[in-house]
Amino acid sequence: MVSSEVWGNVFLVHLVGNLEISDSQTLEEMVRNAMTKGYRFFVLDFSEVVYLNSSGARVLLVIERELGRVGGRMILAALNDTVRRTLGIIGLDRVFTIVNDKEEALRLMGL
């Protein structure tokens, strides 16, 4: 499940459960729609994510690249050990900005 809210100029996305193919597609569509509305700064709250598979990781990478092209930024917040390990195994832990919680992410975004 994916839901969102806006904090100033930051689009905050709450992810729940497993970030697999269906939720990955929903996340990608949500971010693309927000980008068409002018949002360039995203925080993805993983506090309720249990599992991330390769389709979820792929979507995160696609979003990161698209935001980089337009001067945007994405921060991943509150990853559990399993999700962190998955990103580490495929080397994406060095690609993304990862913080302990969404409050820290929002502070880094200037809020």
Order of alpha helices (4+ residues) and beta strands (2+ residues): beta-beta-alpha-beta-alpha-beta-alpha-beta-alpha
